[in-house]
Amino acid sequence: MNPSDQVHNPDAAAPQPLLSVRGLCVDFASRRGTLRALDGLNFDVQAGEVLGVVGESGAGKSLTGAALIGLLDPPGRVSAGEIHWLGRRLDTLPEAEWRRVRGREIGAVFQDPLTSLNPLIKIGDQLVETIRTHLPLDAAAARARALSLLQATGIPAAEARLGQYPHQLSGGMRQRVVIALALAAGPKLVVADEPTTALDVSTQAQIMALLRGLCREQGAAVLLITHDMGVIAETCDRVAVMYAGRIVEMGPVAEVIHRPSHPYTAGLMASIPDTDQTRPRLAQIDGAMPRLDAIPAGCAFHPRCPRASERCHQERPALVDGAHTRSACWHPISTAHEEPL
């Protein structure tokens, strides 16, 4: 099936999205041949919204984020499709132009803050350098903005932190510095890839509230990549569920969580502990995510799906409108009470 067959026709009156992805494919060349890691992704990100991307490890979440900000590591490459940013195509930009977009218009927050911070340079110097790279400010004005950003992220004794090195800060404070770096130039979109994974639960909640609040204050949208459905439920407006490099369900977060259409989404929801109910055991999805060199024909989820039919083995379903969400399934779950797995 051609990936473009998945494209949803937006309403003519809808505002132009900040980011528009159509038919995006990412391939990796290997000794076993070309491996397709992302296969025909289609989605938009609107101004001011928080769009979550969720799925098991290996689903292609982080790779999607890397492709969107032009940071695919070779031999990975965008092999098909288009990425449009405010009407301008990004996936064909030369690296020099990408660097002007990255940071200034699109910010990034990664899972491990130590990979984003230079351990040999003071926090304040890193912030000032980033600010002056993207904004026409002198050193004094850039330092004032750096201090303001640290204060906005809730770092105590912010002025003293400017003169400290990353190892002198806790994990939560380092992640706050990374958020300050991502927002330093006032971007319109922040791509946040597992920004709270290495943090304790209380710090996770603080960081996510901070990221959402600061982005709302600056009018920025967020693409939040995570495997944590609790974070998705608390933070996002819409959510895209990924499986084997494809989007299998997408819709408003409350609908996807409470009335999923795709059996894979329903399985993810059923595997979350519920403190309000007494269940003898947690549900699980049997099997594992397929390797890139062994993605099955038809619906990639069919070997793990109890609803699978012969059609699922042979034909890939398109992402189409359902009662509450958009899903790619030949046998979608029709009601919230129907047993998914």
Beta strands, then each sheet from edge to edge (+ up, - down):
strand 1: 19-30
strand 2: 33-45
strand 3: 50-54
strand 4: 76-85
strand 5: 88-89
strand 6: 106-109
strand 7: 189-193
strand 8: 221-226
strand 9: 238-243
strand 10: 246-252
strand 11: 320-321
strand 12: 326-327
sheet 1: 2+ 1- 4+ 5-
sheet 2: 6+ 7+ 8+ 3+ 9+ 10- 12+ 11-
end
